[in-house]
Amino acid sequence: MLSSKNLFLSINKDISELNINLQKMIGAKHPILYAAAKHLFKTGGKRIRPSIILLIAKITAKDKKIKPEHQRLAEITEIIHTASLVHDDVIDDCDTRRGLEAVHNIFTTKIAVLAGDFLFAQSSWYLANLNNLEVVKTISKVITDFAEGEVRQGLTNFDITISIEDYIEKSFYKTATLIACSCKATAMLSNCNKNIQNDFYIYGKHLGLAFQIIDDILDITSQTDKLGKPAGSDLKNGNLTAPLIFALEENPQLYKLINQEFLYENDINRTINIIKKTKGIQKAKDLAEEHIQLAIQVIKNKFKCNNTDTLILISNYILHRFN
């Protein structure tokens, strides 16, 4: 069975360095702001995004070595991702994140919003210091996309007319854009041509979409302790995801539960049980598999090396997070 520990052996030292640097990078003058930011990096998370960046750096760099700019980009990406989680938790009113109490529960909603803003600002400052205008343009677009994704999601809450195409578009803005743009920016820092930059953008986009689809399946199939956040929270907030959209085609009973916005105490559990009895979860898995295959196809033959093999293994690891 694949474990993330084995996958990242070739970049273990770089990831340890990244964890140390993240603590330094989030230094804030105000103790409460610093405590809130520090709390977020306490458990570490899986660090999948920075790991992908560091591997792409090894594939694309002329000397096949990670440059300081690549390392910094990996750190910036993790800070942006974490900032978006803080704001997500406030919007979705989540109690836990990465198995710890959410920032807005420990401090206040105001502090959580400000901590998220602070992290976005810190990432922008470090991004500017890379002194690469094209990279700045590429990564700063991500922060705009996040806001657009949240607004799109808010406008489609409990909306039974949402299509799979709408869901994929929303997932791009919420998750895939960060992975796609940071993969592209890594190739930019390696001075690759536009075609190679675009290859890694496409790879990151499909990987990011698969990642989000799997996340949405886990929200329905996993226990809270394994997820690190409350199970069924997407449903509770009216965020209709792939398994539910597919299940709606099979069981019209779900329309009533969504229309009444899961009014009664047992409605969420009832909905999850109905979804599990349909082909909704399997169809969502197939959709994720499709995006993983599209991602692998882009890099498999063009960039043959050990680090590319590791990227392919990571793609499969993302797909098999159920087991």
Salt bridges, closest charged atoms under 4 A:
GLU75 OE1 - ARG72 NE 2.77
GLU78 OE2 - ARG47 NH1 2.82
GLU78 OE2 - ARG98 NH2 3.42
ASP89 OD1 - ARG97 NH2 2.78
ASP93 OD1 - HIS104 NE2 3.82
ASP117 OD1 - HIS87 NE2 3.30
GLU134 OE2 - LYS137 NZ 3.45
ASP145 OD2 - LYS141 NZ 2.73
GLU148 OE2 - ARG152 NH2 3.08
GLU150 OE2 - LYS174 NZ 3.70
GLU169 OE2 - ARG152 NH1 3.00
ASP199 OD2 - LYS302 NZ 2.86
ASP215 OD2 - LYS229 NZ 3.84
ASP215 OD1 - ARG321 NH2 3.27
GLU249 OE1 - LYS283 NZ 3.60
